[in-house]
Amino acid sequence: MRIYMYANSFKRQGLFLRLPSLLWYQSQISGTQKNKHIMAEIREETKEQGKPLRSTYDLNSNDGPGNIITQVQLRGENYDEWARAMRASLRARRKWGFIDGAIKQPKEGTIEMEDWWTVQSTLVSWILNTIEPNLRSTISYMENARDLWEDIRERFSITN
């Protein structure tokens, strides 16, 4: 197995690798392409062993930015219905934490930063795809999904 070959080279670099601590290990290495390739192979080996290695940044082949993740379109007056449908859909995809702030933006220069922006772009697209086209043109474009969500909430939520 390749993982054991890599483990020896990691030991020489002063890093100790065990399967249960892959997430810790991933946060300790630099962001070079070689390390990304190595981590991809470690993930693959882990999957082959039946041990899923999940990340909040994971997107699968069905998570394209052109998808409409709920059939409820925001028309303005139906904000509460739209927000509930979006929340349920994002929770099902393990992405709600990006909207509610539970998943924080990583520090610049870390491996996760590119993944963070990939997920942000996808989330922004999903949100915009579920807004009626006439209404969408009146909404300011934002790159951060949480900021976009808050802007829409402030604009359309009716508080009693």
C-alpha positions in Angstrom: 0.0 0.0 0.0 1.3 3.4 -0.9 0.4 5.0 2.4 3.1 3.0 4.1 5.7 4.2 1.6 4.7 7.8 2.3 4.8 7.2 6.0 8.5 6.5 5.9 9.2 9.8 4.1 7.0 11.7 6.5 8.9 10.2 9.5 12.1 11.5 8.0 10.5 14.9 7.9 9.8 14.6 11.6 6.1 13.9 11.1 4.3 10.8 12.5 1.4 9.5 10.5 -1.4 7.3 11.8 -4.7 6.7 9.9 -7.0 8.1 12.7 -5.0 11.4 12.7 -5.0 12.1 9.0 -7.0 15.3 9.4 -4.5 16.5 12.0 -1.6 15.5 9.6 -3.2 17.3 6.7 -3.3 20.5 8.6 0.4 20.3 9.4 1.8 20.0 5.9 2.5 22.8 3.5 0.3 23.6 0.4 2.5 22.3 -2.4 1.1 20.3 -5.3 3.1 17.3 -4.2 1.5 17.3 -0.8 -2.0 17.7 -2.3 -1.2 14.7 -4.5 0.0 12.7 -1.5 -3.1 13.6 0.5 -5.4 12.6 -2.5 -3.7 9.2 -2.5 -4.0 8.8 1.3 -7.7 9.6 0.9 -8.0 7.0 -1.8 -6.2 4.4 0.3 -8.4 5.2 3.2 -11.6 4.8 1.1 -10.3 1.5 -0.2 -10.0 0.3 3.4 -13.6 1.2 4.0 -12.7 4.1 6.3 -14.4 7.3 4.9 -12.3 10.4 5.2 -14.8 13.3 5.0 -14.2 17.0 4.8 -16.6 19.9 5.0 -15.1 21.0 1.8 -16.0 17.9 -0.1 -18.2 18.3 -3.2 -19.3 15.3 -5.3 -20.0 15.0 -9.0 -23.7 16.0 -8.3 -22.7 19.3 -6.7 -22.1 21.4 -9.7 -22.6 25.2 -9.5 -25.3 25.0 -12.1 -27.6 22.9 -10.0 -30.9 24.1 -8.6 -30.8 22.5 -5.1 -34.5 23.2 -4.3 -37.6 23.7 -6.4 -38.7 26.7 -4.2 -37.7 29.9 -5.9 -37.3 33.1 -4.0 -39.9 35.6 -5.3 -39.6 38.1 -2.4 -42.8 37.5 -0.5 -41.9 33.8 0.1 -38.6 34.3 1.9 -39.4 32.1 4.9 -40.5 29.1 2.7 -37.4 29.6 0.5 -35.0 29.9 3.5 -36.4 26.7 5.0 -36.0 24.8 1.8 -32.5 26.1 1.2 -31.5 25.3 4.8 -32.7 21.8 4.5 -31.0 21.2 1.2 -27.7 22.7 2.4 -27.8 20.7 5.6 -28.3 17.5 3.6 -25.2 18.4 1.7 -23.3 19.3 4.9 -22.8 22.9 3.7 -25.1 24.8 6.1 -22.1 25.6 8.4 -20.7 27.9 5.7 -23.9 29.9 5.9 -24.4 30.0 9.7 -20.8 30.7 10.5 -20.0 27.3 12.1 -17.3 26.7 9.4 -14.8 29.5 9.6 -12.7 30.8 6.7 -9.2 29.3 6.9 -6.1 31.4 7.2 -4.5 32.6 3.9 -1.9 30.3 2.6 -3.3 27.1 4.1 -4.2 24.1 2.0 -7.9 24.6 2.8 -8.1 28.1 1.4 -8.5 27.0 -2.2 -11.2 24.5 -1.1 -12.9 27.2 0.9 -13.3 29.4 -2.2 -14.4 26.5 -4.3 -17.2 25.7 -1.9 -18.0 29.5 -1.6 -18.4 29.8 -5.3 -20.6 26.8 -5.5 -22.8 28.0 -2.6 -23.2 31.5 -4.1 -24.2 29.8 -7.4 -26.7 27.6 -5.7 -28.3 30.5 -3.8 -28.5 32.6 -7.0 -29.9 29.7 -9.0 -32.9 29.5 -6.6 -33.9 33.2 -7.0 -36.4 34.3 -9.6 -34.5 35.8 -12.5 -36.2 39.3 -12.3 -35.4 39.4 -8.6 -31.9 38.1 -9.0 -30.9 41.1 -11.1 -31.7 43.4 -8.2 -29.4 41.5 -5.8 -25.8 42.6 -5.4 -23.2 39.9 -6.2 -21.1 38.7 -3.3 -18.4 36.1 -3.3 -19.0 35.0 0.3 -22.2 32.9 0.6 -22.8 33.9 4.2 -22.7 37.6 3.3 -25.0 37.0 0.4 -27.4 35.0 2.6 -27.4 37.8 5.2 -28.1 40.4 2.6 -31.0 38.5 1.2 -32.4 37.8 4.8 -32.2 41.5 5.7 -33.9 42.5 2.5 -36.7 39.9 2.4 -37.3 38.6 5.9 -40.4 39.9 7.5 -40.1 40.2 11.3 -43.1 40.6 13.5 
